[in-house]
Amino acid sequence: MSLPWLGLQVMWAHFAWGMVVAACGVGLLSRRRPFPVALAVGWLVLAFVWCAVPGPVSPAYWLGLSFQAPSGLLVACCAMTIWVNAQGATGYRVLPTGLSSALVLVGAVLYADSVGWLHLGLYAQGFGRGAAITGLLLGALAVLAMALGRHRGMAVAVLFSLMLFAVFRLPSGNLWDALLDPWLCLWALCSLVARWRGSR
């Protein structure tokens, strides 16, 4: 088992929570009208500075106590949300159906396995050889999606999270933590509900 350097984990947590806070702010402020690029950049800088402050003043402190660190996939999706909303569009507020379904399903199985309803040991396998095989398969699927021109932004986000895990072992040294966290699972669930309501 190879774990990331502790100092790198701390830096990642501050940076990642800054991106999440920035994306939430941009999403709320651009809900009714286009969000100017200058305002988006200003809010992004403010969110990063605020989350970089040490101690209880920082939202990263409280979010880290409750949720540790966000997954690389959540951070990549948040970055794309900020970029797209700054251009006056509303993409990535609702994740693609396939990705949302996969995240909700895997999240539910991991939760059931963690609390003892299932006895598969899936989370522990995220540290071993199974993580490498799973990562290669997911990377191949992401490259295939890009080649077919389907959801290229989400494919890039998956590849980013896989590379972050492969090179730096962030955020925790476990593959599942690189691809999934409670916030991303909630986002995926809300995306499915929004698409279901929109199709009625």
Steps between C-alpha positions, in 0.01 A plus 500: 500500500641837393359804680550865396734725695311663788603853401372438149168377641463820703579720199257302285222534757532881510521530121219252435258652749578841351393371159180350643409820686574705189280276283212518747521879503515528121209257466283699738589843363456399135168324549288791375743682270838458326797529731768750381848355457661766719256425782560128461876548524460728803277252680739215411797685649299592810387139551857369469640762738219436750554123491878543529469682834604265782270416788125521563459822297542296182207302354757234405555436872134416569442319172815297560382397846177367356603370157883491499600593142296515178565253222701601197194439285289745704771767475528452123122522456491816714778657291306428180184642654678826581650520150173431318291732719754779457437474126128556551390137458346266755678174419611248762244612757336169416743213449453262204253220569750218453756650733235595757353150499843339540596731787173445687517123453865467606445741789203298626692171476806646674281641777318170549834319507651747748214479751490121485186437295726337241827315560699567183797698636481738205653803669808305611549382142548865400849478653614186318555358154129520429532879508755494218281276283187704571687824428627369166150388398345834596778687322440295184126574517572872540735500199239311298235757594731781387571320170126461439439865589265418788523706820860601440502732801399220736752265337775755563384531862522123549847490343613790721385321817668176390829676421487687830463167676765321292766769541434646846267237657261783590283550688551198731684226313172320426360496147139531618582825680647638178178433309220538753405691812169589674471839325552351154257218575239757607563705185453186289177411680361853454599483132298180454200654677525816287514300177207283614291808581598660169388194303151499655 
